[in-house]
Amino acid sequence: MTRIILNETSYHGAGAVSAIVAELAARGLKKPIVFTDPDLVKFGVSKKVTDILDKAKVAYAVYTDIKPNPTIENVKNGVKAFKKAKADSIIAIGGGSSMDTAKAVGIIIANPKFSDVRSLEGVAPTTKPSKPILAVPTTAGTAAEVTINYVITDVEKKRKFVCVDPHDIPVVAFVDPDMMSSMPKGLTAFTGMDALTHAIEGLITKGACAMTDMMHLEAIRLISLSLRDAVANKPAGREGMALGQYIAGMGFSNVGLGIDHSMAHGLSALYDMPHGKACAILLPTAMKFNASKTGDKYRKIAIAMGVKGADKMPLAKARAAAIAAVEKLSKDVGIPPNLKGVLKDEDVKFLAESAYADACRPGNPRECTVKDIEKLYRSLM
C-alpha cells in the first residue's frame, strides 16, 4: 500500500503568486506572518509578494531570522515571532530554509509539546495539522512546498535531523518561475541538481511504486531538458525547472529517498555546504553503489535524459550511460567532481555514523553499513 499526500491546492506558471490574496480570503486567514530569509528581502524578491499583500491591505508581520541551514534556534525564535504577531498563518517565501523553518514553527504552534524541536525528528507523533502554510518557492530544487519532510540543523550536536510529518504540508503552493528568476547561477545549479537527486533517489528507493515512478521519470526528463537553460537564466529553462522540481517533490515526499541524501545532510551540517551542492557531488557515487539493486530503472533514467540507443543497450551499459549522463549534466552546470579540500579524514567516521542514522538511509535500495558509507565518502576525497 502506498499513501499519496499532496497540497490541497497548487498554482503553477508565471504570475501564480497573484492568487495569494484570494487564497487567504477563501480560507478566512486575516493575519499571516511572512517567513523569508534576509537575502530575499535585501534583493527585493520577497517584495514581489509583500507588494501584493500591501495592495490588498492585508495586515502581516515578517520574520527573517532564518539561516541557509535552519537551526533549532531559528525555529524557536520563529515560534516567538508567530505568537508575538498573533498570526493565524504563515506565508513561506524562499527555498528549503524558509519552508523548513515555517513547517517546524507551524507544527509546534499547533502541537506545543514538541517545542524542544529535537523531538520532531523522524516520524513525530503530532496530532494536529500545522497552522496553515502558503508556500512560495524561490528556488527550483527542494520542492519543500509539496513535501511532508523538513530538515533542521542541531548546531550543538553538529548534525541535521529529518522530520517526516503529514501534518506539515503547506495547504497551498504558488510555483511561480518569476519568483525564481533572480537566483544566481550557482544556486540555480545546486538546487536543480538537488531536484534531480530527489527524482533519481525517489525512483529507485525501496518504497517506489508505479504512480511515483511516473512522476519521477517525468521530473528527470524535465530537469535534464531544462537545467542548463535555467542556469543561463532563460525563461523556458526556469519554467521547466519550476515544474520538474515540483513533480519530483510530489513523488519522493511519499516514498522516501536514500543514502545520497543521508550523506549530504552531514556534509551541509558539518561544513555549512549548500545542501544541493552536497547532493550533486555525491549523486554519481551513490548511483554506482546502488546500480546492482535497481533492476531496469537506470535504463529508464538514461532514456529520460535523452541518451540515444539506451532502450537497446545491454543492462550494464545502460546503467553506465545513466550515470555518465548525470555526470555530464553536473559538469555542465559547474558542480565540483569531488570533495577534495572539503572533507577531512578525521570527520569521515562521524559523518558515516550520522548518515547511517539518518531517516533517509533505510529507503536506499542496497543495504549498507557504516563502513560502506565511510568508503563512499573516502572515494570522493
Secondary structure by P-SEA (a helix, b strand, c coil): cbbbbbbcccccccccccaaaaaaaaacccbbbbbbcaaaaaaccaaaaaaaaaaacccccccccccccccaaaaaaaaaaaaaaccccccccccaaaaaaaaaaaaaaacccccccccccccccccccccccbbbbcccccccccccbbbbbcccccbbbbbbbcccccccccccccccccccaaaaaaaaaaaaaaaaaaaccccccaaaaaaaaaaaaaaaacaaaaaaccaaaaaaaaaaaaaaaaccccccccaaaaaaaaaaaaccccaaaaaaaaaaaaaaaacccccaaaaaaaaaacccccccccaaaaaaaaaaaaaaaaaaacccccccccccccaaaaaaaaaaaccccccccccccaaaaaaaaaaac
